[in-house]
Amino acid sequence: MQVHIEDASDVGRWVRAVRKAQGLRQDDLAAMVGASHVFLGDVERGKGTVQLGRVFEVLRELGIGVSLDIPADMAADTSRQRQSE
């Protein structure tokens, strides 16, 4: 299922929902990714200053994939740039 994400609070709501659906406690998930329960609470509350890399660890652990919908003209430009490197 794909969902539209507008801000950190959207990410937090989905992290919490998926965690609960998987029957994980907040402190257990935090331990699984090497973080504190305070960090995970911050993610779930949508705190905008959490470390992005750590958020990706949480998402991966929950099996949540992330993709970006890049405008077509930008995607073509990026492909050309990579080929010239």
DSSP file (Angstrom, degrees, kcal/mol; ACC not computed):
  #  RESIDUE AA STRUCTURE BP1 BP2  ACC     N-H-->O    O-->H-N    N-H-->O    O-->H-N    TCO  KAPPA ALPHA  PHI   PSI    X-CA   Y-CA   Z-CA
    1    1 A M              0   0    0      0, 0.0     2,-0.4     0, 0.0     0, 0.0   0.000 360.0 360.0 360.0 136.3    0.0    0.0    0.0
    2    2 A Q        -     0   0    0      2,-0.0     2,-0.3     0, 0.0     0, 0.0  -0.865 360.0-172.2-105.0 140.5    1.3    3.5   -0.8
    3    3 A V        -     0   0    0     -2,-0.4     2,-0.4     2,-0.0     0, 0.0  -0.955  25.7-116.2-129.1 150.8    0.5    6.5    1.3
    4    4 A H        -     0   0    0     -2,-0.3     2,-0.5     6,-0.0    -2,-0.0  -0.725  26.8-156.7 -87.5 131.3    1.2   10.2    0.7
    5    5 A I        +     0   0    0     -2,-0.4     3,-0.1     1,-0.1    -2,-0.0  -0.938  21.7 167.6-113.0 125.0    3.6   11.8    3.3
    6    6 A E        -     0   0    0     -2,-0.5     2,-0.3     1,-0.3    -1,-0.1   0.746  64.8 -11.6-102.7 -33.7    3.5   15.5    3.8
    7    7 A D  S >> S-     0   0    0      1,-0.0     4,-1.4     0, 0.0     3,-0.8  -0.902  80.5 -76.3-157.8-178.7    5.6   15.9    7.0
    8    8 A A  H 3> S+     0   0    0     -2,-0.3     4,-2.5     1,-0.3    38,-0.2   0.810 121.1  60.9 -61.4 -32.2    7.3   14.2    9.9
    9    9 A S  H 3> S+     0   0    0     37,-0.3     4,-2.3     1,-0.2    -1,-0.3   0.854 101.6  53.5 -67.1 -32.3    4.0   13.7   11.8
   10   10 A D  H <> S+     0   0    0     -3,-0.8     4,-1.9     2,-0.2    -1,-0.2   0.927 109.7  47.8 -64.2 -44.5    2.7   11.5    8.8
   11   11 A V  H  X S+     0   0    0     -4,-1.4     4,-2.7     1,-0.2    -2,-0.2   0.937 111.6  51.4 -59.7 -46.5    5.8    9.3    9.1
   12   12 A G  H  X S+     0   0    0     -4,-2.5     4,-2.5     1,-0.2     5,-0.2   0.895 106.9  52.0 -59.9 -43.0    5.4    9.1   12.8
   13   13 A R  H  X S+     0   0    0     -4,-2.3     4,-2.3     1,-0.2    -1,-0.2   0.905 113.0  44.9 -61.3 -40.9    1.7    8.0   12.6
   14   14 A W  H  X S+     0   0    0     -4,-1.9     4,-2.7     2,-0.2     5,-0.3   0.887 110.6  53.1 -73.0 -38.1    2.6    5.2   10.1
   15   15 A V  H  X S+     0   0    0     -4,-2.7     4,-2.6     2,-0.2     5,-0.2   0.948 112.8  45.3 -58.7 -47.3    5.6    4.1   12.1
   16   16 A R  H  X S+     0   0    0     -4,-2.5     4,-2.6    -5,-0.2     5,-0.2   0.927 113.6  49.0 -62.7 -45.5    3.4    3.8   15.2
   17   17 A A  H  X S+     0   0    0     -4,-2.3     4,-2.3    -5,-0.2    -2,-0.2   0.919 114.9  43.6 -62.4 -44.5    0.6    2.0   13.3
   18   18 A V  H  X S+     0   0    0     -4,-2.7     4,-1.8     2,-0.2    -1,-0.2   0.912 112.8  52.6 -69.5 -41.7    2.9   -0.5   11.7
   19   19 A R  H  <>S+     0   0    0     -4,-2.6     5,-2.4    -5,-0.3     4,-0.2   0.945 112.8  44.5 -57.1 -48.4    4.8   -1.1   14.9
   20   20 A K  H ><5S+     0   0    0     -4,-2.6     3,-1.6     1,-0.2    -1,-0.2   0.900 110.2  54.5 -64.8 -40.8    1.5   -1.8   16.8
   21   21 A A  H 3<5S+     0   0    0     -4,-2.3    -1,-0.2     1,-0.3    -2,-0.2   0.818 108.0  50.8 -62.8 -29.7    0.2   -4.0   14.0
   22   22 A Q  T 3<5S-     0   0    0     -4,-1.8    -1,-0.3    -3,-0.2    -2,-0.2   0.440 116.3-117.7 -86.7  -0.1    3.4   -6.1   14.3
   23   23 A G  T < 5 +     0   0    0     -3,-1.6     2,-0.4     1,-0.2    -3,-0.2   0.761  63.2 148.1  72.3  25.3    2.9   -6.4   18.0
   24   24 A L      < -     0   0    0     -5,-2.4    -1,-0.2    -6,-0.2     2,-0.2  -0.750  43.3-134.9 -95.9 138.7    6.1   -4.6   18.9
   25   25 A R     >  -     0   0    0     -2,-0.4     4,-2.4     1,-0.1     5,-0.3  -0.587  25.7-115.2 -82.7 154.9    6.5   -2.5   22.0
   26   26 A Q  H  > S+     0   0    0      1,-0.2     4,-2.3    -2,-0.2     5,-0.2   0.906 115.8  48.3 -58.0 -44.8    8.2    0.8   21.5
   27   27 A D  H  > S+     0   0    0      1,-0.2     4,-2.0     2,-0.2    -1,-0.2   0.832 110.0  53.1 -68.6 -30.6   11.2   -0.1   23.6
   28   28 A D  H  > S+     0   0    0      2,-0.2     4,-2.0     1,-0.2    -2,-0.2   0.935 111.0  45.0 -68.8 -45.7   11.6   -3.4   21.8
   29   29 A L  H  X S+     0   0    0     -4,-2.4     4,-1.4     1,-0.2    -2,-0.2   0.913 111.6  53.8 -63.3 -41.6   11.7   -1.8   18.4
   30   30 A A  H ><>S+     0   0    0     -4,-2.3     5,-3.2    -5,-0.3     3,-0.5   0.928 109.2  48.2 -58.4 -45.1   14.1    0.9   19.7
   31   31 A A  H ><5S+     0   0    0     -4,-2.0     3,-0.9     1,-0.2    -1,-0.2   0.867 105.2  59.6 -63.3 -36.3   16.5   -1.8   20.9
   32   32 A M  H 3<5S+     0   0    0     -4,-2.0    -1,-0.2     1,-0.3    -2,-0.2   0.814 113.5  36.8 -62.9 -30.5   16.3   -3.6   17.6
   33   33 A V  T <<5S-     0   0    0     -4,-1.4    -1,-0.3    -3,-0.5    -2,-0.2   0.324 116.9-109.5-105.2   6.9   17.6   -0.5   15.8
   34   34 A G  T < 5S+     0   0    0     -3,-0.9     2,-0.2    -4,-0.4    -3,-0.2   0.848  79.1 118.9  72.1  34.2   20.1    0.5   18.5
   35   35 A A      < -     0   0    0     -5,-3.2    -1,-0.2    -6,-0.2     2,-0.2  -0.722  64.4-101.5-123.4 173.6   18.1    3.5   19.6
   36   36 A S     >  -     0   0    0     -2,-0.2     4,-2.0     1,-0.1     5,-0.2  -0.567  27.3-117.4 -92.5 160.8   16.4    4.7   22.8
   37   37 A H  H  > S+     0   0    0      1,-0.2     4,-2.3     2,-0.2     5,-0.1   0.790 117.2  60.4 -65.9 -25.6   12.7    4.6   23.4
   38   38 A V  H  > S+     0   0    0      2,-0.2     4,-2.3     1,-0.2    -1,-0.2   0.925 104.4  48.3 -65.6 -44.7   12.9    8.4   23.7
   39   39 A F  H  > S+     0   0    0      2,-0.2     4,-2.3     1,-0.2    -2,-0.2   0.943 112.3  47.9 -59.2 -48.1   14.1    8.5   20.1
   40   40 A L  H  X S+     0   0    0     -4,-2.0     4,-2.6     1,-0.2    -1,-0.2   0.887 110.2  52.6 -63.7 -37.7   11.4    6.2   18.9
   41   41 A G  H  X S+     0   0    0     -4,-2.3     4,-1.8     2,-0.2    -1,-0.2   0.896 107.9  51.9 -61.3 -40.2    8.8    8.3   20.8
   42   42 A D  H  <>S+     0   0    0     -4,-2.3     5,-2.7     2,-0.2     4,-0.4   0.907 110.0  49.1 -62.5 -41.8   10.1   11.4   19.1
   43   43 A V  H ><5S+     0   0    0     -4,-2.3     3,-1.6     1,-0.2    -2,-0.2   0.951 111.7  48.3 -61.4 -49.0    9.7    9.7   15.7
   44   44 A E  H 3<5S+     0   0    0     -4,-2.6    -1,-0.2     1,-0.3    -2,-0.2   0.782 109.6  52.7 -66.7 -26.4    6.2    8.6   16.4
   45   45 A R  T 3<5S-     0   0    0     -4,-1.8    -1,-0.3    -5,-0.2    -2,-0.2   0.482 116.8-114.7 -85.8  -2.2    5.2   12.1   17.6
   46   46 A G  T < 5 -     0   0    0     -3,-1.6   -37,-0.3    -4,-0.4     2,-0.2   0.764  44.9-180.0  79.0  25.4    6.6   13.5   14.4
   47   47 A K    > < -     0   0    0     -5,-2.7     3,-1.0   -39,-0.2    -1,-0.2  -0.444  20.6-148.4 -61.8 125.7    9.4   15.5   15.8
   48   48 A G  T 3  S+     0   0    0      1,-0.2    -1,-0.2    -2,-0.2    -5,-0.0   0.520  86.1  62.2 -78.5  -5.5   11.1   17.2   12.9
   49   49 A T  T 3  S+     0   0    0     -7,-0.1    -1,-0.2     2,-0.1     3,-0.1   0.276  70.8 121.9-107.0  11.8   14.6   17.2   14.3
   50   50 A V  S <  S-     0   0    0     -3,-1.0     2,-0.4     1,-0.1     3,-0.0  -0.346  77.7 -89.3 -69.8 157.1   15.2   13.5   14.6
   51   51 A Q     >  -     0   0    0      1,-0.2     4,-1.9     2,-0.0     3,-0.3  -0.536  31.4-147.8 -71.7 122.7   18.2   12.0   12.7
   52   52 A L  H  > S+     0   0    0     -2,-0.4     4,-2.2     1,-0.2     5,-0.2   0.882  95.3  55.4 -60.4 -41.6   17.0   11.0    9.2
   53   53 A G  H  > S+     0   0    0      1,-0.2     4,-1.4     2,-0.2    -1,-0.2   0.890 108.5  48.5 -60.1 -39.5   19.5    8.1    9.0
   54   54 A R  H  > S+     0   0    0     -3,-0.3     4,-2.0     2,-0.2    -1,-0.2   0.867 107.4  55.7 -69.1 -36.3   18.1    6.6   12.2
   55   55 A V  H  X S+     0   0    0     -4,-1.9     4,-2.7     1,-0.2    -2,-0.2   0.914 105.1  53.0 -61.8 -41.5   14.5    7.1   10.9
   56   56 A F  H  X S+     0   0    0     -4,-2.2     4,-2.6     1,-0.2    -1,-0.2   0.863 105.6  54.4 -62.4 -34.8   15.5    5.0    7.9
   57   57 A E  H  X S+     0   0    0     -4,-1.4     4,-2.4     2,-0.2    -1,-0.2   0.923 109.6  47.4 -62.3 -43.9   16.8    2.3   10.2
   58   58 A V  H  X S+     0   0    0     -4,-2.0     4,-1.8     2,-0.2    -2,-0.2   0.934 112.4  49.3 -61.7 -46.9   13.4    2.2   11.9
   59   59 A L  H  X>S+     0   0    0     -4,-2.7     5,-2.9     1,-0.2     4,-0.6   0.920 111.5  48.8 -60.4 -44.9   11.6    2.1    8.6
   60   60 A R  H ><5S+     0   0    0     -4,-2.6     3,-1.2     1,-0.2    -1,-0.2   0.922 109.0  53.1 -61.1 -44.1   13.7   -0.7    7.3
   61   61 A E  H 3<5S+     0   0    0     -4,-2.4    -1,-0.2     1,-0.3    -2,-0.2   0.856 111.2  46.8 -61.1 -34.4   13.2   -2.7   10.5
   62   62 A L  H 3<5S-     0   0    0     -4,-1.8    -1,-0.3    -5,-0.2    -2,-0.2   0.536 117.0-114.1 -83.3  -7.0    9.5   -2.4   10.1
   63   63 A G  T <<5 +     0   0    0     -3,-1.2     2,-0.7    -4,-0.6    -3,-0.2   0.723  65.5 148.5  79.7  21.8    9.6   -3.3    6.4
   64   64 A I      < -     0   0    0     -5,-2.9    -1,-0.3    -6,-0.2     2,-0.2  -0.820  33.9-152.9 -93.3 116.9    8.5    0.1    5.3
   65   65 A G        -     0   0    0     -2,-0.7     2,-0.4    -3,-0.1    -5,-0.0  -0.542   3.5-150.4 -85.7 154.9    9.9    1.1    2.0
   66   66 A V        +     0   0    0     -2,-0.2     2,-0.3     2,-0.0    -2,-0.0  -0.988  18.3 169.7-127.7 134.6   10.5    4.6    0.9
   67   67 A S        -     0   0    0     -2,-0.4     2,-0.4     2,-0.0    -2,-0.0  -0.973  23.7-135.9-139.3 157.2   10.5    6.0   -2.6
   68   68 A L        -     0   0    0     -2,-0.3     2,-1.1     2,-0.0    -2,-0.0  -0.925  10.9-139.7-113.9 138.0   10.5    9.5   -4.1
   69   69 A D        -     0   0    0     -2,-0.4     3,-0.1     0, 0.0    -2,-0.0  -0.776  30.5-170.1 -96.8  90.0    8.3   10.7   -6.9
   70   70 A I        -     0   0    0     -2,-1.1     5,-0.1     1,-0.1    -2,-0.0  -0.607  30.6-101.1 -84.9 137.3   10.7   12.8   -8.9
   71   71 A P    >>  -     0   0    0      0, 0.0     4,-2.0     0, 0.0     3,-0.8  -0.308  34.1-119.3 -55.8 141.3    9.5   14.9  -11.7
   72   72 A A  H 3> S+     0   0    0      1,-0.3     4,-2.0     2,-0.2     5,-0.2   0.851 111.3  53.5 -55.0 -41.3   10.2   13.2  -15.1
   73   73 A D  H 3> S+     0   0    0      1,-0.2     4,-1.7     2,-0.2    -1,-0.3   0.853 109.7  48.9 -66.6 -32.2   12.5   16.0  -16.4
   74   74 A M  H <> S+     0   0    0     -3,-0.8     4,-2.4     2,-0.2    -1,-0.2   0.879 108.0  53.8 -72.3 -38.4   14.6   15.8  -13.2
   75   75 A A  H  X S+     0   0    0     -4,-2.0     4,-2.0     2,-0.2    -2,-0.2   0.902 109.2  48.5 -62.8 -41.3   14.9   12.1  -13.4
   76   76 A A  H  X S+     0   0    0     -4,-2.0     4,-2.1     2,-0.2    -1,-0.2   0.913 111.3  50.3 -65.4 -42.6   16.2   12.3  -17.0
   77   77 A D  H  X S+     0   0    0     -4,-1.7     4,-2.1     1,-0.2    -2,-0.2   0.902 110.4  49.9 -61.4 -41.8   18.7   15.0  -16.0
   78   78 A T  H  X S+     0   0    0     -4,-2.4     4,-2.3     2,-0.2    -1,-0.2   0.887 108.5  52.4 -66.0 -39.7   20.0   12.9  -13.1
   79   79 A S  H  X S+     0   0    0     -4,-2.0     4,-1.9     1,-0.2    -1,-0.2   0.914 110.3  48.4 -62.4 -42.8   20.4    9.9  -15.4
   80   80 A R  H  X S+     0   0    0     -4,-2.1     4,-1.5     1,-0.2    -2,-0.2   0.896 110.2  51.7 -64.6 -39.7   22.5   11.9  -17.8
   81   81 A Q  H  X S+     0   0    0     -4,-2.1     4,-0.8     1,-0.2    -2,-0.2   0.906 109.2  49.9 -63.6 -42.3   24.6   13.3  -15.0
   82   82 A R  H >< S+     0   0    0     -4,-2.3     3,-0.7     1,-0.2    -1,-0.2   0.882 108.5  52.8 -64.5 -38.4   25.4    9.8  -13.7
   83   83 A Q  H 3< S+     0   0    0     -4,-1.9    -1,-0.2     1,-0.2    -2,-0.2   0.823 107.8  51.4 -67.4 -30.8   26.4    8.6  -17.1
   84   84 A S  H 3<        0   0    0     -4,-1.5    -1,-0.2     1,-0.2    -2,-0.2   0.626 360.0 360.0 -83.1 -11.5   28.8   11.4  -17.6
   85   85 A E    <<        0   0    0     -4,-0.8    -1,-0.2    -3,-0.7    -2,-0.2   0.481 360.0 360.0 -80.7 360.0   30.6   10.7  -14.2
